[in-house]
């Protein structure tokens, strides 16, 4: 792939958006590569993904403004759908995805980070939804995911003012879980991913499903969903091994994803 690279380290997969000359801005070619890379992830072997950007300056500086500048209404809507479909695919992957935000996360960059399960960032990271300053709305899920993550009041302030925020403010409002020095970010992401990957994969997947799908349901239905996914773990090798190891006062030998 020209614009997106993929590598695995053990049971962790690392996706890197790689268009540093344009600060990893998302044009159609980058989005096509990203879509193909996501399709190629073996979610039976890989237990956690990390998404990051190439270079030290930018995670993703947004959708490509040059490409968008001449779009018609219909083409604009189709471009929004293209990004949304891919980001939704990322969000609904059965395995967790950690966004390691290594710099600018603006517009589509903030939006793709919000499609991930967990966000951590470097101390030079900048988040924002600058779209109204360009005469458009956020178009890759920003109006929906930002409001769900930081609450409608703060999301509206960020989106209406188009004001960017630095890493410390992103941490304060709950947009990211932790901030690291730039040189330590990837190690921290890998450590977190390895910590997730060593846990029982069926249980981790079911947790992701329960949280993501449960948030869209009323509490009675959400609790029912949790019960089903809780029950689904039983009789698995990993549940039996996990509980046996506890009762025998030993460490789990290995979770086998079965
Ligand atoms: N689209 C296209 N090209 C971009 C880009 C973008 N979103 N962001 C940066 N680039 C390009 C610049 O045009 C420049 O290219 P050239 O060297 O060929 O001129 C290169 O990346 C480096 O950028 P700058 O020279 O501007 O770097 P800087 O350090 O001075 O500024 C920045 C960095 C503040 C991030 C600035 O580049 C910037 O404001 N970028 C645009 C951010 C933005 O508005 N993003 C939202 C896009 S809209 C969107 O994403 C809609 C949606 O929801 C789907």
Boltz pocket constraint, residues with backbone or C-beta under 6 A from the ligand:
constraints:
  - pocket:
      binder: B
      contacts: [[A, 20], [A, 21], [A, 22], [A, 23], [A, 25], [A, 26], [A, 61], [A, 62], [A, 63], [A, 64], [A, 65], [A, 66], [A, 83], [A, 104], [A, 106], [A, 107], [A, 108], [A, 109], [A, 111], [A, 130], [A, 131], [A, 134], [A, 137], [A, 138], [A, 139], [A, 140], [A, 142]]
      max_distance: 6.0
